[in-house]
Amino acid sequence: MNRILRVATSCVALALLAPTLLAPGARAQPAPHPERLAFVLNSADASISEIDIDSRQEVRRIPVLREPHHMATTPDGRSLVVGDTAGNALFFLDPVTGAMQRRITVSDPYQISYSPDGRWLTVAGLARNQVDIYDAASMTLAHRVPAKAMPSHINYAPDSSTVYVSLQDSGRLMAIETATGRVRWDSKVGSTPAGVLWHEGHVLVANMGTDFVAVVDPADGHVEREIHMAAGPHNLFITPDHKRLYVTCRVSGTIEQLDWNSLDVVRSYRLPGGPDDIVFGPDGSMWATLRWRQHVAVLDLASGRYTTIATGRSPHGIWLNTALPGRRISMLIGRSATPMR
Protein backbone atom coordinates (compact mmCIF):
# COMPACT_ATOMS: atom_id res chain seq x y z
CA MET A 1 0.00 0.00 0.00
CA ASN A 2 2.81 2.41 0.89
CA ARG A 3 4.55 1.55 -2.38
CA ILE A 4 1.38 2.35 -4.37
CA LEU A 5 1.03 5.63 -2.54
CA ARG A 6 4.65 6.62 -3.30
CA VAL A 7 4.18 5.84 -7.02
CA ALA A 8 0.97 7.84 -7.15
CA THR A 9 2.63 10.79 -5.44
CA SER A 10 5.51 10.69 -7.92
CA CYS A 11 3.11 10.70 -10.85
CA VAL A 12 1.30 13.75 -9.46
CA ALA A 13 4.63 15.55 -9.05
CA LEU A 14 5.64 14.78 -12.62
CA ALA A 15 2.30 16.02 -13.87
CA LEU A 16 2.76 19.29 -12.03
CA LEU A 17 6.22 19.68 -13.56
CA ALA A 18 5.11 18.74 -17.08
CA PRO A 19 4.70 22.33 -18.37
CA THR A 20 8.35 22.97 -17.58
CA LEU A 21 9.73 19.77 -19.15
CA LEU A 22 11.36 19.89 -22.56
CA ALA A 23 9.57 18.57 -25.59
CA PRO A 24 11.21 15.58 -27.33
CA GLY A 25 14.32 16.73 -29.18
CA ALA A 26 14.34 20.18 -27.58
CA ARG A 27 17.51 21.55 -26.03
CA ALA A 28 17.80 23.24 -22.67
CA GLN A 29 18.38 26.97 -23.06
CA PRO A 30 21.11 28.45 -20.83
CA ALA A 31 20.17 31.32 -18.59
CA PRO A 32 20.89 34.65 -20.30
CA HIS A 33 24.23 36.16 -19.34
CA PRO A 34 23.72 39.35 -17.32
CA GLU A 35 24.61 42.53 -19.18
CA ARG A 36 25.20 44.68 -16.09
CA LEU A 37 28.30 43.24 -14.50
CA ALA A 38 30.82 44.04 -11.81
CA PHE A 39 34.33 42.69 -12.42
CA VAL A 40 36.40 41.93 -9.31
CA LEU A 41 40.06 40.93 -9.42
CA ASN A 42 40.89 38.16 -6.93
CA SER A 43 44.60 38.74 -6.41
CA ALA A 44 45.27 35.60 -4.37
CA ASP A 45 43.11 33.30 -6.51
CA ALA A 46 44.35 34.19 -10.02
CA SER A 47 40.79 34.86 -11.13
CA ILE A 48 38.20 37.51 -11.97
CA SER A 49 34.75 37.34 -10.41
CA GLU A 50 31.82 38.41 -12.58
CA ILE A 51 28.94 39.66 -10.42
CA ASP A 52 25.43 40.39 -11.68
CA ILE A 53 24.83 43.97 -10.55
CA ASP A 54 21.07 43.49 -10.28
CA SER A 55 20.93 40.18 -8.41
CA ARG A 56 24.23 40.82 -6.61
CA GLN A 57 25.26 37.24 -7.23
CA GLU A 58 28.54 35.95 -8.64
CA VAL A 59 27.80 34.36 -12.00
CA ARG A 60 31.23 33.00 -12.95
CA ARG A 61 35.00 33.27 -12.49
CA ILE A 62 37.45 33.94 -15.27
CA PRO A 63 40.89 32.34 -14.78
CA VAL A 64 44.05 34.36 -15.35
CA LEU A 65 47.70 33.42 -14.74
CA ARG A 66 48.93 34.34 -11.27
CA GLU A 67 48.16 37.66 -9.61
CA PRO A 68 45.71 40.24 -10.99
CA HIS A 69 45.52 43.56 -9.15
CA HIS A 70 44.34 46.44 -11.35
CA MET A 71 42.48 47.17 -14.56
CA ALA A 72 41.48 49.96 -16.93
CA THR A 73 39.31 50.35 -20.01
CA THR A 74 40.94 51.17 -23.33
CA PRO A 75 40.34 54.75 -24.54
CA ASP A 76 37.79 53.51 -27.11
CA GLY A 77 35.90 51.53 -24.45
CA ARG A 78 36.13 48.29 -26.42
CA SER A 79 38.30 46.38 -23.97
CA LEU A 80 38.71 45.96 -20.25
CA VAL A 81 42.44 45.51 -19.62
CA VAL A 82 43.53 43.48 -16.59
CA GLY A 83 47.12 43.50 -15.37
CA ASP A 84 48.48 40.17 -14.11
CA THR A 85 51.61 41.38 -12.36
CA ALA A 86 53.25 38.05 -11.43
CA GLY A 87 52.13 36.57 -14.75
CA ASN A 88 53.73 39.41 -16.76
CA ALA A 89 50.63 39.72 -18.90
CA LEU A 90 47.79 42.03 -19.87
CA PHE A 91 44.41 40.40 -20.52
CA PHE A 92 42.00 42.21 -22.84
CA LEU A 93 38.37 41.31 -22.08
CA ASP A 94 35.05 42.22 -23.66
CA PRO A 95 33.76 44.79 -21.13
CA VAL A 96 30.14 43.70 -21.61
CA THR A 97 30.47 39.91 -21.36
CA GLY A 98 33.97 39.32 -19.98
CA ALA A 99 34.89 37.16 -22.98
CA MET A 100 38.64 36.95 -23.54
CA GLN A 101 39.82 38.99 -26.53
CA ARG A 102 43.60 38.61 -26.37
CA ARG A 103 46.62 38.42 -24.08
CA ILE A 104 49.96 40.17 -24.47
CA THR A 105 53.22 39.98 -22.54
CA VAL A 106 54.06 43.04 -20.43
CA SER A 107 56.64 43.30 -17.67
CA ASP A 108 55.15 43.36 -14.14
CA PRO A 109 51.86 45.22 -14.80
CA TYR A 110 50.88 45.90 -11.19
CA GLN A 111 49.07 49.19 -11.73
CA ILE A 112 47.95 50.36 -15.18
CA SER A 113 46.43 53.65 -16.28
CA TYR A 114 45.64 55.34 -19.60
CA SER A 115 46.34 59.06 -19.92
CA PRO A 116 43.33 61.41 -20.22
CA ASP A 117 44.08 62.04 -23.90
CA GLY A 118 44.27 58.27 -24.56
CA ARG A 119 47.77 58.46 -26.02
CA TRP A 120 49.74 56.74 -23.25
CA LEU A 121 49.45 53.68 -21.05
CA THR A 122 51.57 53.86 -17.92
CA VAL A 123 52.48 50.63 -16.09
CA ALA A 124 53.87 50.61 -12.56
CA GLY A 125 56.16 47.62 -12.06
CA LEU A 126 56.03 47.30 -8.28
CA ALA A 127 58.25 44.20 -8.06
CA ARG A 128 60.79 45.34 -10.65
CA ASN A 129 61.11 48.98 -9.57
CA GLN A 130 60.29 50.41 -12.96
CA VAL A 131 57.69 52.63 -14.59
CA ASP A 132 56.95 51.82 -18.23
CA ILE A 133 55.18 54.24 -20.55
CA TYR A 134 53.66 52.67 -23.66
CA ASP A 135 52.21 54.14 -26.81
CA ALA A 136 48.62 53.08 -26.16
CA ALA A 137 47.64 52.51 -29.80
CA SER A 138 50.55 50.25 -30.77
CA MET A 139 51.53 48.98 -27.29
CA THR A 140 55.16 49.71 -28.06
CA LEU A 141 57.35 50.70 -25.11
CA ALA A 142 58.19 54.40 -25.32
CA HIS A 143 60.06 54.88 -22.02
CA ARG A 144 61.27 52.75 -19.12
CA VAL A 145 61.95 54.85 -16.03
CA PRO A 146 63.84 53.33 -13.06
CA ALA A 147 62.03 53.88 -9.74
CA LYS A 148 63.59 53.84 -6.28
CA ALA A 149 61.32 51.36 -4.54
CA MET A 150 57.93 49.79 -5.28
CA PRO A 151 56.10 52.09 -7.72
CA SER A 152 52.42 51.42 -7.16
CA HIS A 153 49.75 54.04 -7.93
CA ILE A 154 49.35 56.30 -10.95
CA ASN A 155 47.54 59.50 -11.88
CA TYR A 156 48.00 62.17 -14.55
CA ALA A 157 47.83 65.90 -14.93
CA PRO A 158 44.59 66.75 -16.79
CA ASP A 159 46.54 67.66 -19.95
CA SER A 160 48.36 64.27 -19.91
CA SER A 161 51.76 66.00 -19.90
CA THR A 162 52.84 64.52 -16.57
CA VAL A 163 52.22 61.21 -14.82
CA TYR A 164 52.56 60.96 -11.04
CA VAL A 165 53.62 57.66 -9.46
CA SER A 166 53.82 56.82 -5.76
CA LEU A 167 56.80 54.82 -4.48
CA GLN A 168 55.64 52.76 -1.53
CA ASP A 169 58.92 51.62 -0.03
CA SER A 170 60.71 54.98 -0.22
CA GLY A 171 57.86 57.24 0.88
CA ARG A 172 58.13 59.34 -2.27
CA LEU A 173 56.15 60.60 -5.24
CA MET A 174 57.72 61.02 -8.68
CA ALA A 175 56.56 63.22 -11.55
CA ILE A 176 57.43 61.99 -15.07
CA GLU A 177 56.99 63.77 -18.39
CA THR A 178 54.96 61.31 -20.44
CA ALA A 179 56.32 62.40 -23.83
CA THR A 180 60.00 62.13 -22.87
CA GLY A 181 60.19 59.89 -19.81
CA ARG A 182 62.16 62.59 -17.98
CA VAL A 183 61.70 62.71 -14.20
CA ARG A 184 60.69 66.27 -13.33
CA TRP A 185 60.97 65.77 -9.56
CA ASP A 186 61.01 63.04 -6.91
CA SER A 187 59.84 64.18 -3.47
CA LYS A 188 59.20 62.80 0.00
CA VAL A 189 55.46 62.82 0.75
CA GLY A 190 54.95 60.49 3.73
CA SER A 191 55.18 56.86 4.85
CA THR A 192 54.14 54.10 2.41
CA PRO A 193 52.33 56.29 -0.14
CA ALA A 194 49.74 54.56 -2.30
CA GLY A 195 46.76 56.22 -3.98
CA VAL A 196 47.41 59.31 -6.14
CA LEU A 197 44.73 61.71 -7.37
CA TRP A 198 44.73 65.03 -9.22
CA HIS A 199 42.27 67.37 -7.53
CA GLU A 200 41.68 71.07 -8.28
CA GLY A 201 45.26 71.86 -9.28
CA HIS A 202 46.92 69.72 -6.61
CA VAL A 203 48.07 66.12 -6.29
CA LEU A 204 46.64 64.17 -3.34
CA VAL A 205 48.61 61.20 -2.01
CA ALA A 206 47.25 58.68 0.52
CA ASN A 207 49.97 57.58 2.96
CA MET A 208 49.21 54.10 4.33
CA GLY A 209 51.87 54.25 7.02
CA THR A 210 50.34 57.40 8.57
CA ASP A 211 46.97 58.96 9.30
CA PHE A 212 47.04 61.62 6.57
CA VAL A 213 46.63 62.42 2.90
CA ALA A 214 49.34 64.75 1.58
CA VAL A 215 48.38 67.72 -0.59
CA VAL A 216 51.27 68.13 -3.04
CA ASP A 217 52.22 71.05 -5.28
CA PRO A 218 52.51 69.59 -8.80
CA ALA A 219 55.11 72.19 -9.79
CA ASP A 220 57.88 71.01 -7.48
CA GLY A 221 56.51 68.18 -5.34
CA HIS A 222 56.54 69.89 -1.93
CA VAL A 223 53.82 68.95 0.57
CA GLU A 224 51.53 71.93 1.16
CA ARG A 225 49.25 70.34 3.73
CA GLU A 226 48.39 67.14 5.60
CA ILE A 227 44.73 66.05 5.82
CA HIS A 228 44.46 63.93 8.96
CA MET A 229 41.91 61.13 9.26
CA ALA A 230 41.65 57.47 10.33
CA ALA A 231 44.73 55.25 10.23
CA GLY A 232 46.10 53.92 6.97
CA PRO A 233 44.59 56.03 4.17
CA HIS A 234 45.08 53.92 1.09
CA ASN A 235 43.35 55.23 -2.03
CA LEU A 236 41.23 58.15 -3.24
CA PHE A 237 38.13 58.26 -5.42
CA ILE A 238 35.86 60.88 -6.97
CA THR A 239 32.15 60.35 -7.62
CA PRO A 240 31.04 60.45 -11.27
CA ASP A 241 29.40 63.85 -10.77
CA HIS A 242 32.68 65.27 -9.40
CA LYS A 243 31.00 66.51 -6.24
CA ARG A 244 32.32 64.14 -3.57
CA LEU A 245 35.68 62.69 -2.64
CA TYR A 246 36.31 59.47 -0.67
CA VAL A 247 39.37 57.87 0.91
CA THR A 248 39.61 54.18 1.81
CA CYS A 249 41.45 53.56 5.08
CA ARG A 250 42.30 49.86 5.14
CA VAL A 251 44.02 49.79 8.51
CA SER A 252 41.12 51.36 10.39
CA GLY A 253 38.42 49.67 8.29
CA THR A 254 36.74 52.91 7.33
CA ILE A 255 35.91 55.02 4.29
CA GLU A 256 36.25 58.77 4.82
CA GLN A 257 34.28 61.37 2.89
CA LEU A 258 36.10 64.67 2.31
CA ASP A 259 34.55 68.03 1.60
CA TRP A 260 35.23 68.85 -2.05
CA ASN A 261 36.59 72.34 -1.38
CA SER A 262 38.08 72.30 2.11
CA LEU A 263 39.17 68.63 1.97
CA ASP A 264 38.16 68.25 5.62
CA VAL A 265 36.65 64.91 6.73
CA VAL A 266 32.86 65.31 6.85
CA ARG A 267 31.72 61.71 7.33
CA SER A 268 33.19 58.32 8.18
CA TYR A 269 31.73 54.94 7.18
CA ARG A 270 32.69 51.86 9.18
CA LEU A 271 33.47 48.99 6.80
CA PRO A 272 35.59 46.23 8.44
CA GLY A 273 37.69 43.88 6.36
CA GLY A 274 40.19 46.16 4.68
CA PRO A 275 38.26 48.41 2.25
CA ASP A 276 40.47 48.90 -0.79
CA ASP A 277 39.08 49.90 -4.18
CA ILE A 278 35.64 51.43 -4.65
CA VAL A 279 33.29 52.11 -7.54
CA PHE A 280 29.87 53.72 -7.74
CA GLY A 281 26.85 51.74 -8.89
CA PRO A 282 24.13 52.99 -11.24
CA ASP A 283 21.79 53.39 -8.24
CA GLY A 284 24.28 55.62 -6.40
CA SER A 285 25.51 52.89 -4.06
CA MET A 286 29.22 52.40 -3.36
CA TRP A 287 30.84 49.04 -4.12
CA ALA A 288 34.05 48.35 -2.18
CA THR A 289 36.43 45.40 -2.23
CA LEU A 290 37.29 44.03 1.22
CA ARG A 291 40.80 42.62 0.86
CA TRP A 292 40.79 40.67 4.12
CA ARG A 293 37.26 39.24 4.00
CA GLN A 294 36.97 37.76 0.49
CA HIS A 295 33.89 39.90 -0.10
CA VAL A 296 32.66 43.00 -1.88
CA ALA A 297 30.53 45.38 0.18
CA VAL A 298 27.66 47.36 -1.35
CA LEU A 299 27.19 50.47 0.79
CA ASP A 300 24.16 52.75 0.94
CA LEU A 301 25.76 56.16 1.37
CA ALA A 302 22.69 57.77 2.93
CA SER A 303 22.13 55.26 5.73
CA GLY A 304 25.61 53.75 6.06
CA ARG A 305 24.17 50.22 5.88
CA TYR A 306 25.78 47.64 3.61
CA THR A 307 25.48 44.10 2.32
CA THR A 308 28.29 41.82 1.16
CA ILE A 309 28.91 39.51 -1.80
CA ALA A 310 31.38 36.62 -1.59
CA THR A 311 34.33 36.65 -4.02
CA GLY A 312 37.70 34.93 -4.32
CA ARG A 313 40.66 35.52 -2.03
CA SER A 314 42.07 39.03 -1.65
CA PRO A 315 39.65 40.95 -3.91
CA HIS A 316 41.40 44.08 -5.14
CA GLY A 317 40.44 46.02 -8.27
CA ILE A 318 36.74 46.47 -9.10
CA TRP A 319 34.94 47.94 -12.12
CA LEU A 320 31.30 48.09 -13.24
CA ASN A 321 30.48 47.94 -16.93
CA THR A 322 27.69 50.47 -16.41
CA ALA A 323 30.56 52.96 -16.83
CA LEU A 324 30.70 52.25 -20.57
CA PRO A 325 29.58 55.02 -22.95
CA GLY A 326 25.84 54.90 -23.52
CA ARG A 327 25.17 53.17 -20.22
CA ARG A 328 24.15 54.65 -16.90
CA ILE A 329 27.20 56.28 -15.38
CA SER A 330 29.35 54.51 -12.85
CA MET A 331 33.08 55.03 -12.33
CA LEU A 332 36.16 53.33 -13.70
CA ILE A 333 38.49 52.09 -11.00
CA GLY A 334 40.91 49.47 -9.85
CA ARG A 335 43.67 51.75 -8.75
CA SER A 336 44.93 50.55 -5.46
CA ALA A 337 47.72 48.57 -3.84
CA THR A 338 48.74 46.39 -0.95
CA PRO A 339 51.30 47.70 1.55
CA MET A 340 54.67 46.06 1.08
CA ARG A 341 53.28 43.94 -1.74
Backbone hydrogen bonds, N-H to C=O, Kabsch-Sander energy under -0.5 kcal/mol:
donor,donor_aa,acceptor,acceptor_aa,energy
5,L,1,M,-2.2
6,R,2,N,-2.3
7,V,3,R,-2.1
8,A,4,I,-2.4
9,T,5,L,-2.4
10,S,6,R,-2.2
11,C,7,V,-2.1
12,V,8,A,-2.0
13,A,9,T,-2.2
14,L,10,S,-2.3
15,A,11,C,-2.2
16,L,12,V,-2.2
17,L,13,A,-1.6
18,A,14,L,-1.1
20,T,17,L,-2.1
21,L,17,L,-0.7
21,L,18,A,-1.3
26,A,23,A,-2.4
37,L,35,E,-0.9
38,A,51,I,-2.6
39,F,319,W,-3.3
40,V,38,A,-0.5
40,V,49,S,-2.4
41,L,317,G,-2.6
42,N,40,V,-0.7
42,N,47,S,-2.7
43,S,41,L,-1.1
43,S,314,S,-1.9
44,A,313,R,-1.6
45,D,42,N,-1.3
45,D,313,R,-0.5
46,A,42,N,-0.8
47,S,42,N,-1.3
48,I,62,I,-1.9
49,S,40,V,-2.9
50,E,60,R,-2.8
51,I,38,A,-2.7
51,I,49,S,-0.5
52,D,57,Q,-2.8
53,I,36,R,-2.7
53,I,51,I,-0.6
56,R,52,D,-2.3
57,Q,52,D,-0.6
59,V,50,E,-3.0
60,R,50,E,-1.1
62,I,48,I,-2.8
64,V,46,A,-2.3
69,H,83,G,-1.6
70,H,83,G,-0.6
71,M,334,G,-0.5
72,A,81,V,-1.9
74,T,79,S,-2.3
77,G,74,T,-2.3
80,L,93,L,-2.7
81,V,72,A,-3.4
81,V,79,S,-0.6
82,V,80,L,-0.5
82,V,91,F,-2.8
83,G,70,H,-2.7
84,D,82,V,-0.6
84,D,89,A,-2.9
85,T,67,E,-1.5
85,T,83,G,-0.8
86,A,67,E,-0.5
88,N,84,D,-0.7
88,N,85,T,-0.9
89,A,84,D,-1.7
90,L,104,I,-2.5
91,F,82,V,-2.6
92,F,102,R,-2.9
93,L,80,L,-2.8
93,L,91,F,-0.6
94,D,99,A,-3.0
98,G,94,D,-2.6
101,Q,92,F,-3.3
102,R,92,F,-1.3
104,I,90,L,-2.1
106,V,88,N,-1.2
108,D,106,V,-0.5
110,Y,108,D,-2.0
110,Y,124,A,-1.4
111,Q,124,A,-1.3
113,S,122,T,-1.9
115,S,120,W,-2.5
118,G,115,S,-2.1
121,L,134,Y,-2.0
122,T,113,S,-2.8
123,V,132,D,-3.1
124,A,111,Q,-2.7
125,G,123,V,-0.7
125,G,130,Q,-3.1
126,L,124,A,-1.2
129,N,125,G,-1.0
130,Q,125,G,-1.4
131,V,145,V,-2.5
132,D,123,V,-2.6
133,I,143,H,-2.9
134,Y,121,L,-3.1
134,Y,132,D,-0.5
135,D,140,T,-2.7
136,A,119,R,-2.6
136,A,134,Y,-0.7
139,M,135,D,-2.5
140,T,135,D,-0.6
142,A,133,I,-2.5
143,H,133,I,-1.9
145,V,131,V,-3.2
147,A,129,N,-2.2
152,S,166,S,-2.5
155,N,164,Y,-1.7
157,A,162,T,-2.5
160,S,157,A,-2.4
163,V,176,I,-2.7
164,Y,155,N,-3.9
165,V,174,M,-2.5
166,S,153,H,-1.8
167,L,172,R,-3.0
168,Q,150,M,-2.5
168,Q,166,S,-0.6
169,D,149,A,-0.9
170,S,149,A,-0.6
170,S,167,L,-0.9
171,G,167,L,-1.1
171,G,168,Q,-0.5
172,R,167,L,-1.3
173,L,187,S,-2.5
174,M,165,V,-2.7
175,A,185,W,-2.6
176,I,163,V,-2.7
177,E,182,R,-3.0
178,T,161,S,-1.8
178,T,176,I,-0.5
181,G,177,E,-2.8
184,R,175,A,-2.7
184,R,182,R,-0.7
185,W,175,A,-1.0
187,S,173,L,-2.6
189,V,171,G,-2.5
190,G,171,G,-1.4
192,T,168,Q,-0.6
192,T,190,G,-0.5
194,A,206,A,-3.1
195,G,234,H,-2.8
197,L,204,L,-2.2
199,H,202,H,-3.1
202,H,199,H,-1.4
203,V,216,V,-2.3
204,L,197,L,-3.5
204,L,202,H,-0.5
205,V,214,A,-2.2
206,A,195,G,-2.4
207,N,205,V,-0.5
207,N,212,F,-1.5
208,M,192,T,-2.2
208,M,206,A,-0.8
209,G,191,S,-2.3
210,T,207,N,-1.6
213,V,227,I,-2.0
214,A,205,V,-2.8
215,V,225,R,-2.8
216,V,203,V,-3.2
216,V,214,A,-0.7
217,D,222,H,-2.5
220,D,217,D,-0.5
221,G,217,D,-2.6
224,E,215,V,-3.2
224,E,222,H,-0.5
225,R,215,V,-1.1
227,I,213,V,-2.9
228,H,226,E,-0.8
229,M,211,D,-3.0
232,G,210,T,-2.6
234,H,248,T,-3.9
235,N,248,T,-1.0
237,F,246,Y,-2.5
239,T,244,R,-2.0
242,H,239,T,-2.4
245,L,258,L,-1.0
246,Y,237,F,-2.8
247,V,256,E,-2.5
248,T,235,N,-2.1
249,C,254,T,-3.0
250,R,232,G,-1.0
250,R,248,T,-0.6
251,V,232,G,-0.6
252,S,231,A,-1.4
253,G,249,C,-1.4
254,T,249,C,-1.9
255,I,269,Y,-2.2
256,E,247,V,-2.9
257,Q,267,R,-3.2
258,L,245,L,-3.1
258,L,256,E,-0.5
259,D,264,D,-3.0
263,L,259,D,-1.6
266,V,257,Q,-3.0
267,R,257,Q,-1.2
269,Y,255,I,-2.8
271,L,253,G,-3.0
271,L,269,Y,-0.6
276,D,289,T,-2.3
277,D,316,H,-0.5
279,V,287,W,-2.1
281,G,279,V,-0.5
281,G,285,S,-2.8
284,G,281,G,-2.0
286,M,299,L,-2.5
287,W,279,V,-3.5
288,A,297,A,-2.8
289,T,277,D,-2.5
290,L,295,H,-2.5
291,R,274,G,-2.2
291,R,289,T,-0.7
292,W,273,G,-2.7
293,R,273,G,-0.5
293,R,290,L,-1.5
294,Q,290,L,-1.0
295,H,290,L,-1.0
296,V,309,I,-2.5
297,A,288,A,-3.1
298,V,307,T,-3.0
299,L,286,M,-3.5
299,L,297,A,-0.6
300,D,305,R,-3.1
301,L,299,L,-0.7
304,G,300,D,-2.7
307,T,298,V,-1.8
309,I,296,V,-2.6
311,T,294,Q,-2.6
316,H,41,L,-3.0
317,G,69,H,-1.1
319,W,39,F,-1.9
321,N,37,L,-2.6
323,A,320,L,-1.7
324,L,321,N,-1.4
327,R,324,L,-2.2
336,S,334,G,-0.6
341,R,338,T,-1.2
